[in-house]
């Protein structure tokens, strides 16, 4: 359950800033909604234990089918790729990219673009930009409080010719027709939900069932004619667990209820909880064992995506005085040098070592998903209940961790030990007033293969922390507002995509 505290003014979507779920056990505080333990079938009608009716067929000649495990790296290494290898290229002017609020790169080096209700792709084969001819998916009916989404947010590349588009919607609030019902709990058809045996049960509501349709992620792809089409609204949940006899099984939950044929992203441990609603960040794994996986950060937690299947969710949290978990919006996502997932939300941060099996993602057993940092904050910055507004979390090649804040600058984080709530933070300061001012408001971070950390600021352009830990302004990007950074080591020279308020520039050779 999330607790409303005050409206968030900086975002265009109408949702609450603070999110929490009732947390009775601190050791399992990374999960909420439903049970953190394996779900055992109790009756033949338990719809969270019904296997999927059909599974997507593999696409001929492409990567493994959604849900299969990643194949070992063939050892071919980075390729030159189809794009210019010049040290600096302004893609907006060279390829006539009008505007974009977010970008992503897929496995075939197609560059995906998001602009409100338009989705575009700069195709690697034709070097031409193709845009959707009309809005598709969650954007098809327009944006608004009474529509499938209030706006689009992010885009990440997947396998060749595929991308994932995030959307925002409203947070669910207390329902006056169902006082006392947990805000994110959706009662299923033919069910009467009775969390308190001393109180009457909550009946099914067809109106509330429609909440499943809002926000979340669309999967789009290039079709045979080279046009962008909706592949599907992401809805296929998987969770690795065991049955009552201890045998491995996959929990999927229902994939349609009543007249809602697509439930979108809901909690993998219990489909009744629709907690991840607005997608705020995404990152594509571009190296290592899990290359091709995508992680999305939401108003509530982090979801792992492979192909057309997902596992939801995890989040670092803190407990308030009422014992409720406080899970902030997740804007800071990164992949460490060894493949760990770096998660930073408005309050807390954590580091998770994922297993190869993406259905394990929401498993809170520390023997399954190790956590180098569980749920932590930096006391050198402020108190645990105060907002840190993290916007980036990266690890450089020397093993050091860096956090970038929207309002509190750049911090180096040193791990004390995994379970400690308070890790050690050291704020990085510049050599002069200009550098100090530049580091105040950070929108994005990117660690590159040469040991550098690139810092995208909101007002002072792009900066670089060199391997020698000196700061320098990147003069090749003259724009003042850097919105997004993507480092792609799959090509040689490696590419750093820099999206600003005025266009897209790509730096090669980092």
C-alpha positions, 0 to 999 in steps of 0.5 A: 500500500502506498501512502499519500503525503504531498503531490509532486509538482515537478512531474507532468503526471498526477501521482504521489511522490511517496510509495510504500507497502506494509512491511512486517518483516525487515529482512524481506523489505525489498518486496511487497504485495502478496507473499515473499515466500514461494506460493503453494497451490491450495485449490485447483482454482488458484488463478495465480497457479494456472500456467499460460494458455499459450507461450510466444513462438520463437521468431525465426533467425532471431535471439532465443524466445522470451523466457529462455536463458541467455546463450553464452557469449560467442566471443566475437566481441564488439563490432564497428557497427553501421554508424560514423566512427568520428569522435563527435557526430551530431545525429540530429542534424546529420540524420534529420532527427526533429526532436526526441525526449528519450532514446534507446539502442537495440541489438542491431544498432537501430536507434529508437526515439520517443517523442510524446505519442510518436515512436521513431527509429533511425534504422541501421540499414537505411540510415533513415528515420521512420516514425509511427504513422499514428499513435499506437499502443498506450498512446493510441487513444491520446493521453489524459487522466481517463486514458490508458496513459497520461504520457510517454516516458522512456524507451529502451532497445531490446533484441534486433528490431525491438524496443520497450516504451514506458508510459506514466499514469496516475497512482491509485488512491483510496477508493471512496466506494471501497473504504479500507481496501488497499489502494493497489489491490484489484479484486478479481471476478468471482472473488470477495476479498476479506483481509480482515475476518471481522469485517465484510469482504470487498466485492469484485468491481468491474470499474477497478478491473480497468486499472490494469490497463493503465501505464506500464510498457509497450513492446514495439518492433519493426515489421517486414515492411520496415514500419513500427508496429505494436508487438504487444502490451507487456503482460506475461509475468513469470516467477520461479517458485516451487509447488507443495512438494518442493518441485520447481514450477513457474507461477504466471498468474492470469493473463486475462480477467473478464473483459480485460485481455491484457493485465499489463505489469502487476506483481509477479508474486500476486496478480491482485497488486497493481503497484508498478504503474508509471515507468520512469527509467529503463536500462538495457544490459549491453555486456556480459551474461545477461546482455539483452535483458531490460530493467525498468524503474517505476513509481514503486520498484524495478521490473526485469524484462526478457523478451516478452516476459517480465518478473516484478518487482524489487525495491530498496526501502525504509520503514516509517514509524508505522512500520510501512515500507517507503519505496520511492520513485526509481529514476536511477538505474545502472548496470555495474561492471560485473553485471550487478543491477544498480538501483537508486530511488528518491530515498534509497539505493541498493545493489543486486546480483541477479541470477541467470534465470529472470523469473528469480528476480523478485525472490527475496531469498538472499541465497538466490539474489545476492545483495551487495547493498540491501536498502541504504542511504548516505547519512553524510547527505541527510536523514533517511526520511529526507529525499535524496532525489537520485537520478544516476547510479554507476560503477567505474572500471576501478570499482568505485560507485557513484550516485548523482542527485537532482539537487544534491550533486555527485557522491562517491559511495563506499560500501560498509557492509551489505545489510547496513542501512547507512553506507559511506558517502563522499561528495565530489567537489570541483576545483572552482566555483564553476565546477561546483555549480555544474555538479549541483543538478544531475540528470544522468551518469554513464561510466565508460570503458576508459575509466571515465564517468560522464555527468549529464547536468540539468543546466551546465552541460556534459562533464567528465570525471577522468580516471585520475578523478579530475573534472573537465567540461566536454566542449564537444556537447555545447547544450546546457541540459543533458537529459540522458546518457547511454554507453554502448560497448557493443561497438568499436570504438564504443559509443556514448549517446548524449541526448540534450534538450536540443538534440542527439550527439554521439561520442565515439572512442571512450 
